[in-house]
Amino acid sequence: MATHTGRDGIVKVGGTTGQEDGTVVANLRSFSIEETADTVEYTTMGLAAKVFLPTTTSFTGSADVYWDEGDAGQTALAVGSSVTIKFFPEGDSTVDPADTFYQGSAIVTGVSRSASFDGMVEASITLQGSGALTDYTATP
């Protein structure tokens, strides 16, 4: 079983389907992806326990960054934008060509920025997937 540290993670915007290209989102602090499946109840008379069937799937994502108004990756993630988003938990394939990344179409649903007198200006970006999230094995 392989384990990984988060320090190599990358998020990219745009690019070709199934490829590692795209614009890197600079100053990335963290990201998350959540996939969910809806269900419908299919219980019939005579059963002692409820039965469910899967229906549709969806995904959401988020990224936390140190804010940089000049970064092309961050500016591409403007509220209301429809984007191709790619999440690389292990970084790109320059280290291991068998690394996995996740790609999907998404709508940027929120960008919040925060600052404190003794800290960095940060931004949190939220995304709603539109369609399936696909996992790919990176290609060198």
N, C-alpha and C positions, 0 to 999 in steps of 0.2 A: 504494500500500500504506500503510495507516494503522498507526502505532505509538502506544503508550500508556505512560504512566507508572503505577506502582502506587499512587501516593498517593491516588487518587480511589476506590479499591476500597471496597466495602461488603458486609457479610454481613447477611442478615435471616432471622429465624425466623418461621414461620407465614405467614398471609396467604392470599389468594385465588390459585388456579391461574392462571398467566399474567399476573398483575398485579404491580406493584411494591410493594404493601403488605406489611406484616409489621413485626415489631419489630427495630430495628437492634441489632446486637451492638456495644456501645460499646467504645472503647479498642482497636480492631482494629489489630494490628501487621502481620499478613500472613495470607494464606490460600492454599490450593492445592486443586485439583480434579484427580483423575486418572480418566480413563475407560479401560476395557480391554475387549477382546473375547476370548473363549475360542475355540479352534479344535479341530477334530477332523481326524485324518489320513484322507485318502481316496485313498491311493496304491494303484494296481492293478498287477498283474504286467505287465511289459513297459515300464514307465516308468523312466526313468533318474534322475528327481528326485522327491522327495516332493511330494505335493499336499495342501493343507489347505483346509478350508471353515470359514467363520465359524459360530459357534453363538450363545452368549448374551453379552450385554454387562453390565458392572457399572461402578459408580463408587465412589470414596472421596473424602473431603474432610478438610481440617483447617483450623483457625484458631488463630492465636496472638494473645493479647490481654494487655493489662495488666489484671490481675485486679481485678474490682469486684463484690463480693458483693451490692451493691444494684442492679446492672444487670439489668433484666428480660430482655434478650437473652441475657446470659451464664447467668442462672439457668434459663432455658428449655432450656439445653443441658446438663442433668444426665445423668450416666451412666445408660444404659438407656432414656432417653427416645426416643420415636419422634416425629420432627419433620418439618415441611416446611422445607427449607433453600433459600435463594436467594443466589447469588453474583453480585455486580455488579463485574466487573473495571474498568469505566470509570465507576463511580458511577451515580447514578440519572439519569433522562432530563431533569432540569432544564437540563442543558447541551446535550445532543443527543438528540432523541427517537428516533434510530435506534440508540442504544446497545443492546448485547446483554447479557442476563443468563441465568444457568443455574439451573434449579430441579429439585428432586427430593425424594422422601421418603427419610429416613435415620434410622438408629439411632445414638445417641451411644455410641460404644464405649469412649471414654476421656477423662478430664480429668486432666491433670497440672499441678500448681502448683509454682512454684519461687520462691525468694527468696534474695537475698544481702545482706550488710550494706551494700553500696555500690550497690545497684540497686533496681529496681522489683520488686514482686511480679508475676509473670507466670503465665499459664495457657496450656496447649496443649490443644486439643479435637480429638478424632478422630471421624470419622463414617463409617459403612458405608452406602452407598446401598442402598435396597430398591426395586427397579424401575428405570425409565429415568431418566436425566438429560436434561432437555429444555432446549433453548436457545430463548429468546424475544427478539424485538426489543421493547425497552421502549416503552411507550405513555405519552404525557404525561397 
